Amino acid sequence: MDSMAGHGLMVRMGTVWDRAVEVLRGRANILAPIAIGAIFVPSVVNRALVLFADPASRTTAIVAAVVALLVLLANIWGQLAMLAVATHPATTRDDAARQATVRLLPALGVILMLGVLFALALVPPVIALMRAGVDFSQPTAMQSVPAGASGFIGLYTIAFVILALFVGARMLLLNPVILNERRGLGAIARSFRLTRGLTWRIAAVMVLFAIVLLVPTLAVQSIVGLIARLALGAESLPVVTFLASVAGAAVTTVFSVVAAAFTAQLYVATVAENGEVPLGG
């Protein structure tokens, strides 16, 4: 158990945050263009396609699938590039781009595998509902779930959330390991080793970060949406929704940079505690 492990006890989250702030101050001129090009712009393009394209068109469905894949690739590439910049003070923009490009496919493979495992973890509640005779084709199906199935799903959800928080904390360093140590699936075990003794401190940071991200995102979207609706009128709902989405994407992009800086410095701290030096490019 984490409480019995000596590893990680010397890594202080406050120190990691301080170093992350130093990275943001010193390397913002490199991080910002990467985040805008790889996180913000793809998100805006994807949202525009969803809102303005004809949903009944088969061509639209194909284009949407292709764009979604490209957005995923761009986001992963951007995260890797920002991690490269935030991990090593000597890393240039070109260095970061090269490292991110080289490690993009390994990172994609690991993420897809984890996505499949996540999807499989959601199967038991679905099976429970099917066995209880719930008709998913009915809009009100979830309102008539039998007590037995409802109880199981409730307990399963609680256990799933706790486990997801635990696993998420232990795998926070997955991308830094994939990037800096040239690992594929082995990055999962390596991330677990590096975060030993830090699980619940990392989990607390993740929860706090999620709250801090959610509040301003919702606030900015609400304010921009309200102003746009007053200016354009209620009949321009798609445009209003798009503008609100752009504002939300801007906030999310800023926080993605902060998250990259923190994650990179946490990786540096945990590796240094082991007496190692981050490999980098």
Secondary structure, 3 states (H helix, E strand, C coil): CHHHCCCCCCCCHHHHHHHHHHHHHHHHHHHHHHHHHHHHHHHHHHHHHHHHCCCCCHHHHHHHHHHHHHHHHHHHHHHHHHHHHHHCCCCCHHHHHHHHHHHHHHHHHHHHHHHHHHHHHCHHHHHHHHHCCCCCCCCCHHHHCCHHHHHHHHHHHHHHHHHHHHHHHHCCCHHHHHHHCCCCCHHHHHHHHHCCCCHHHHHHHHHHHHHHHHHHHHHHHHHHHHHHHHHHCHHHHHHHHHHHHHHHHHHHHHHHHHHHHHHHHHHHHHHHHCCCCCCCC
